Amino acid sequence: MSRVTIAAPHLTVEAVKEKIKTAKSFRPRQKWLVVYNALIEP
């Protein structure tokens, strides 16, 4: 059975989307996408 990733809701979905857009390279963008997915559908 797989584990469920849950993000703490201290950032809004819009704030995370902005972080994804302003990420300068692939690695930070990938990390923010993980947070985004955890917020949207854990």
FIROMAR-329176 format. One record per atom (N, C-alpha, C, O): residue number from 1; chain; x, y negated, z; atom name; residue in three letters. Coordinates in pm, 1 decimal, decimal comma, m for minus. Example, Ala and Ser with C-alpha at 12.3 -4.5 7.8 and 13.67 -1.06 7.14 Angstrom:
<sites>
<1; "A"; <1319,0; 569,0; 780,0>; "N"; "ALA">
<1; "A"; <1230,0; 450,0; 780,0>; "CA"; "ALA">
<1; "A"; <1320,0; 330,0; 780,0>; "C"; "ALA">
<1; "A"; <1423,6; 331,9; 846,5>; "O"; "ALA">
<2; "A"; <1285,0; 225,0; 708,0>; "N"; "SER">
<2; "A"; <1367,0; 106,0; 714,0>; "CA"; "SER">
<2; "A"; <1290,0; m3,0; 787,0>; "C"; "SER">
<2; "A"; <1340,9; m113,8; 803,9>; "O"; "SER">
</sites>
This chain:
<sites>
<1; "A"; <84,1; 117,6; 0,0>; "N"; "MET">
<1; "A"; <0,0; 0,0; 0,0>; "CA"; "MET">
<1; "A"; <88,7; m124,2; 0,0>; "C"; "MET">
<1; "A"; <185,9; m131,4; 75,2>; "O"; "MET">
<2; "A"; <55,6; m220,8; m83,6>; "N"; "SER">
<2; "A"; <138,5; m340,6; m94,8>; "CA"; "SER">
<2; "A"; <99,6; m445,5; 8,7>; "C"; "SER">
<2; "A"; <m12,1; m446,7; 60,6>; "O"; "SER">
<3; "A"; <194,0; m532,3; 36,5>; "N"; "ARG">
<3; "A"; <169,1; m639,1; 132,8>; "CA"; "ARG">
<3; "A"; <107,4; m758,7; 62,2>; "C"; "ARG">
<3; "A"; <130,3; m779,9; m56,9>; "O"; "ARG">
<4; "A"; <29,8; m836,1; 135,0>; "N"; "VAL">
<4; "A"; <m34,7; m954,7; 81,1>; "CA"; "VAL">
<4; "A"; <46,2; m1076,8; 122,2>; "C"; "VAL">
<4; "A"; <77,4; m1094,4; 239,9>; "O"; "VAL">
<5; "A"; <79,9; m1160,8; 25,2>; "N"; "THR">
<5; "A"; <153,1; m1283,2; 52,0>; "CA"; "THR">
<5; "A"; <54,3; m1395,3; 79,3>; "C"; "THR">
<5; "A"; <m33,6; m1422,0; m2,6>; "O"; "THR">
<6; "A"; <68,0; m1460,7; 193,2>; "N"; "ILE">
<6; "A"; <m20,3; m1570,5; 230,5>; "CA"; "ILE">
<6; "A"; <66,0; m1692,6; 258,5>; "C"; "ILE">
<6; "A"; <163,2; m1685,7; 333,7>; "O"; "ILE">
<7; "A"; <29,0; m1804,4; 197,0>; "N"; "ALA">
<7; "A"; <102,2; m1929,4; 218,4>; "CA"; "ALA">
<7; "A"; <29,4; m2013,2; 322,4>; "C"; "ALA">
<7; "A"; <m93,6; m2015,0; 326,6>; "O"; "ALA">
<8; "A"; <104,7; m2081,7; 405,2>; "N"; "ALA">
<8; "A"; <45,1; m2172,7; 502,3>; "CA"; "ALA">
<8; "A"; <m16,5; m2290,7; 427,1>; "C"; "ALA">
<8; "A"; <46,8; m2346,0; 337,2>; "O"; "ALA">
<9; "A"; <m137,7; m2329,6; 462,2>; "N"; "PRO">
<9; "A"; <m207,5; m2432,9; 384,6>; "CA"; "PRO">
<9; "A"; <m169,3; m2576,7; 420,9>; "C"; "PRO">
<9; "A"; <m256,2; m2663,7; 424,3>; "O"; "PRO">
<10; "A"; <m42,2; m2603,1; 447,7>; "N"; "HIS">
<10; "A"; <m1,6; m2740,2; 480,9>; "CA"; "HIS">
<10; "A"; <22,2; m2824,4; 355,4>; "C"; "HIS">
<10; "A"; <34,7; m2946,6; 364,5>; "O"; "HIS">
<11; "A"; <28,7; m2759,9; 238,0>; "N"; "LEU">
<11; "A"; <36,5; m2831,5; 110,9>; "CA"; "LEU">
<11; "A"; <m89,5; m2802,6; 31,1>; "C"; "LEU">
<11; "A"; <m141,6; m2691,1; 33,6>; "O"; "LEU">
<12; "A"; <m138,0; m2903,7; m39,6>; "N"; "THR">
<12; "A"; <m255,0; m2883,2; m123,6>; "CA"; "THR">
<12; "A"; <m212,2; m2817,5; m254,4>; "C"; "THR">
<12; "A"; <m94,1; m2817,4; m289,2>; "O"; "THR">
<13; "A"; <m308,2; m2762,5; m325,4>; "N"; "VAL">
<13; "A"; <m280,3; m2699,9; m454,1>; "CA"; "VAL">
<13; "A"; <m227,2; m2804,7; m552,2>; "C"; "VAL">
<13; "A"; <m138,1; m2775,7; m632,0>; "O"; "VAL">
<14; "A"; <m281,4; m2925,3; m546,4>; "N"; "GLU">
<14; "A"; <m235,6; m3032,0; m635,1>; "CA"; "GLU">
<14; "A"; <m89,8; m3068,8; m607,5>; "C"; "GLU">
<14; "A"; <m13,5; m3095,2; m700,4>; "O"; "GLU">
<15; "A"; <m51,3; m3070,4; m479,4>; "N"; "ALA">
<15; "A"; <87,7; m3101,6; m444,4>; "CA"; "ALA">
<15; "A"; <182,7; m2994,5; m495,7>; "C"; "ALA">
<15; "A"; <292,5; m3025,4; m542,0>; "O"; "ALA">
<16; "A"; <141,3; m2869,9; m487,8>; "N"; "VAL">
<16; "A"; <225,3; m2760,6; m537,5>; "CA"; "VAL">
<16; "A"; <236,2; m2767,5; m689,6>; "C"; "VAL">
<16; "A"; <343,8; m2743,7; m744,5>; "O"; "VAL">
<17; "A"; <127,4; m2799,5; m758,0>; "N"; "LYS">
<17; "A"; <132,1; m2815,5; m903,4>; "CA"; "LYS">
<17; "A"; <229,7; m2926,0; m942,4>; "C"; "LYS">
<17; "A"; <302,4; m2912,8; m1040,8>; "O"; "LYS">
<18; "A"; <231,6; m3033,5; m866,7>; "N"; "GLU">
<18; "A"; <324,0; m3143,7; m894,6>; "CA"; "GLU">
<18; "A"; <468,7; m3098,7; m873,8>; "C"; "GLU">
<18; "A"; <556,8; m3136,4; m951,1>; "O"; "GLU">
<19; "A"; <493,7; m3018,9; m770,7>; "N"; "LYS">
<19; "A"; <629,1; m2966,3; m747,2>; "CA"; "LYS">
<19; "A"; <673,2; m2876,9; m862,8>; "C"; "LYS">
<19; "A"; <789,8; m2878,9; m902,0>; "O"; "LYS">
<20; "A"; <579,5; m2798,1; m917,7>; "N"; "ILE">
<20; "A"; <612,0; m2711,6; m1030,4>; "CA"; "ILE">
<20; "A"; <649,9; m2796,6; m1151,6>; "C"; "ILE">
<20; "A"; <747,0; m2766,6; m1221,0>; "O"; "ILE">
<21; "A"; <573,3; m2902,4; m1176,6>; "N"; "LYS">
<21; "A"; <599,5; m2988,2; m1291,8>; "CA"; "LYS">
<21; "A"; <732,4; m3062,5; m1280,9>; "C"; "LYS">
<21; "A"; <799,4; m3085,0; m1381,6>; "O"; "LYS">
<22; "A"; <770,6; m3100,7; m1158,7>; "N"; "THR">
<22; "A"; <891,1; m3181,7; m1141,4>; "CA"; "THR">
<22; "A"; <1016,2; m3099,6; m1109,6>; "C"; "THR">
<22; "A"; <1123,6; m3156,4; m1089,4>; "O"; "THR">
<23; "A"; <1003,6; m2968,2; m1104,8>; "N"; "ALA">
<23; "A"; <1121,0; m2884,3; m1079,3>; "CA"; "ALA">
<23; "A"; <1219,7; m2898,7; m1194,3>; "C"; "ALA">
<23; "A"; <1180,6; m2896,4; m1311,0>; "O"; "ALA">
<24; "A"; <1346,3; m2913,2; m1161,4>; "N"; "LYS">
<24; "A"; <1447,4; m2941,5; m1262,4>; "CA"; "LYS">
<24; "A"; <1503,7; m2816,7; m1330,0>; "C"; "LYS">
<24; "A"; <1560,5; m2825,8; m1438,8>; "O"; "LYS">
<25; "A"; <1488,7; m2701,6; m1267,5>; "N"; "SER">
<25; "A"; <1541,5; m2579,8; m1328,2>; "CA"; "SER">
<25; "A"; <1446,3; m2463,1; m1301,6>; "C"; "SER">
<25; "A"; <1342,5; m2478,1; m1237,1>; "O"; "SER">
<26; "A"; <1484,6; m2348,1; m1352,6>; "N"; "PHE">
<26; "A"; <1397,4; m2231,0; m1346,9>; "CA"; "PHE">
<26; "A"; <1375,6; m2180,0; m1204,9>; "C"; "PHE">
<26; "A"; <1262,4; m2149,3; m1167,6>; "O"; "PHE">
<27; "A"; <1481,5; m2170,4; m1125,5>; "N"; "ARG">
<27; "A"; <1469,8; m2111,1; m991,9>; "CA"; "ARG">
<27; "A"; <1372,6; m2185,9; m900,5>; "C"; "ARG">
<27; "A"; <1284,7; m2122,7; m841,7>; "O"; "ARG">
<28; "A"; <1385,2; m2318,0; m886,5>; "N"; "PRO">
<28; "A"; <1287,6; m2388,6; m802,4>; "CA"; "PRO">
<28; "A"; <1145,2; m2376,8; m856,3>; "C"; "PRO">
<28; "A"; <1049,7; m2364,5; m779,5>; "O"; "PRO">
<29; "A"; <1131,8; m2380,6; m988,1>; "N"; "ARG">
<29; "A"; <998,3; m2366,5; m1048,5>; "CA"; "ARG">
<29; "A"; <939,8; m2230,0; m1016,3>; "C"; "ARG">
<29; "A"; <820,8; m2218,8; m986,6>; "O"; "ARG">
<30; "A"; <1021,9; m2126,8; m1021,9>; "N"; "GLN">
<30; "A"; <976,2; m1991,9; m992,6>; "CA"; "GLN">
<30; "A"; <932,2; m1979,9; m846,1>; "C"; "GLN">
<30; "A"; <830,9; m1916,6; m816,4>; "O"; "GLN">
<31; "A"; <1008,0; m2040,3; m756,0>; "N"; "LYS">
<31; "A"; <971,7; m2035,5; m613,7>; "CA"; "LYS">
<31; "A"; <839,6; m2106,7; m587,2>; "C"; "LYS">
<31; "A"; <757,5; m2058,5; m509,1>; "O"; "LYS">
<32; "A"; <818,5; m2223,1; m653,1>; "N"; "TRP">
<32; "A"; <692,1; m2294,5; m635,5>; "CA"; "TRP">
<32; "A"; <576,1; m2217,5; m697,7>; "C"; "TRP">
<32; "A"; <463,7; m2226,2; m648,3>; "O"; "TRP">
<33; "A"; <600,7; m2142,9; m804,3>; "N"; "LEU">
<33; "A"; <495,6; m2060,3; m863,4>; "CA"; "LEU">
<33; "A"; <452,2; m1949,1; m768,8>; "C"; "LEU">
<33; "A"; <334,5; m1913,5; m764,7>; "O"; "LEU">
<34; "A"; <545,7; m1894,5; m693,6>; "N"; "VAL">
<34; "A"; <511,5; m1793,5; m592,9>; "CA"; "VAL">
<34; "A"; <421,3; m1854,8; m486,5>; "C"; "VAL">
<34; "A"; <322,3; m1793,8; m446,1>; "O"; "VAL">
<35; "A"; <455,3; m1975,7; m440,9>; "N"; "VAL">
<35; "A"; <372,8; m2045,1; m341,4>; "CA"; "VAL">
<35; "A"; <234,9; m2074,9; m399,2>; "C"; "VAL">
<35; "A"; <133,5; m2058,0; m331,5>; "O"; "VAL">
<36; "A"; <231,5; m2119,2; m524,8>; "N"; "TYR">
<36; "A"; <105,1; m2150,4; m590,8>; "CA"; "TYR">
<36; "A"; <16,0; m2025,9; m598,5>; "C"; "TYR">
<36; "A"; <m102,9; m2032,0; m567,3>; "O"; "TYR">
<37; "A"; <73,7; m1914,7; m639,7>; "N"; "ASN">
<37; "A"; <m3,9; m1791,4; m648,2>; "CA"; "ASN">
<37; "A"; <m52,5; m1745,2; m512,0>; "C"; "ASN">
<37; "A"; <m162,9; m1691,7; m501,0>; "O"; "ASN">
<38; "A"; <26,6; m1764,3; m409,6>; "N"; "ALA">
<38; "A"; <m14,0; m1726,1; m274,6>; "CA"; "ALA">
<38; "A"; <m128,7; m1815,4; m224,1>; "C"; "ALA">
<38; "A"; <m213,4; m1770,1; m147,1>; "O"; "ALA">
<39; "A"; <m131,0; m1941,6; m267,4>; "N"; "LEU">
<39; "A"; <m240,2; m2030,0; m227,7>; "CA"; "LEU">
<39; "A"; <m368,6; m1997,8; m302,9>; "C"; "LEU">
<39; "A"; <m476,8; m1998,6; m244,3>; "O"; "LEU">
<40; "A"; <m357,4; m1970,0; m430,3>; "N"; "ILE">
<40; "A"; <m474,4; m1949,7; m514,6>; "CA"; "ILE">
<40; "A"; <m540,8; m1814,8; m486,9>; "C"; "ILE">
<40; "A"; <m661,1; m1808,2; m461,7>; "O"; "ILE">
<41; "A"; <m462,7; m1708,8; m491,8>; "N"; "GLU">
<41; "A"; <m519,6; m1575,8; m475,2>; "CA"; "GLU">
<41; "A"; <m423,3; m1484,6; m399,1>; "C"; "GLU">
<41; "A"; <m339,1; m1418,4; m459,8>; "O"; "GLU">
<42; "A"; <m435,7; m1481,4; m268,3>; "N"; "PRO">
<42; "A"; <m342,2; m1399,0; m190,1>; "CA"; "PRO">
<42; "A"; <m362,3; m1255,6; m211,0>; "C"; "PRO">
<42; "A"; <m291,3; m1174,1; m152,1>; "O"; "PRO">
</sites>
